[in-house]
């Protein structure tokens, strides 16, 4: 049996129904500050530093995934076909 339920909601209504916080004001304020710094050419402002946490986390996640896959393959290679 297959049951489909459809909700006709705006994103704001969905957010409220799920009990998620409204961060629109925070996002607007943050973007305004970033824009001001970029336009003013703040001394020492480096656009790359803004994205650095996201970039390093992405590479760390990829590195961890690769390590996990290598461990899985190494463990699989240690078992003979009779062990399976």
N, C-alpha and C positions, 0 to 999 in steps of 0.2 A: 504494500500500500504506500502511496506517495501523497504527502500532504504539503501544499504550498500555502504560505501565509504572506500576504503582501501588506506593507505599511506605506501609506502616503504621507510622508513627513518631510519637513525641511531639515537641513543639517542641524540647525539650531534646536528644533523640536526634538530631534533624535538625541542630541547631546544632553539636553535637559532630562529626557526620559531615562537615559543611561546614568544620570547623576554625575556627568563629567563637568569639570570646572570651565567657566568661560574665560579663556585666556586671550581673547581678541584685543582687549585694552593693553595688556602686557606686550603682545606681539607688535601692536601699532607703536607703542612707546619705544620698544627696542629698535624697530626699523627706523624710526625717526632719529634716534641717537646715532645709529650707524650711518645714516644718510648725512647727518650734520658733520660727523667726523670725516667722511669721505669728501664732502664739499669744502670743508675748511682746510683740508690737507694737513691734519694734525701731525705735528712733528713726531716722527717715529711710528706713525700709523702704517701698518703693513696689512693689506687685505688678506694675505695668505694666513696671517696669525688668527684671523677670524674663523677660518675654516679648518685650521690645524687639528683641533680636537676631533672633528668629524673624519678627517682624512686618516689620522693615526688609528682611530678606532676601527675604521673600515679595513685597514691593512692588518691590524692585530686580529680581527675576526677571521680574515682570510688566512692568515698564518696559522691560527688555532685550528681552523677547519682542515688545512693541509696536514698538520701534524696528526690530527685525529684519523684522517684517511690513511696516512702512512702507518700508523699503529694498527689499524684494522687489517691492512694488507699484510703487515709483518706477522700478526697473530694468525691470520688465515694461512700464510705460507708455512708456518711452523707445524700445522696439522697435516698428517698424511691423509690420503683418500680413504683409508680404512677407519680413521677417527670420525669421519663424517657419517 
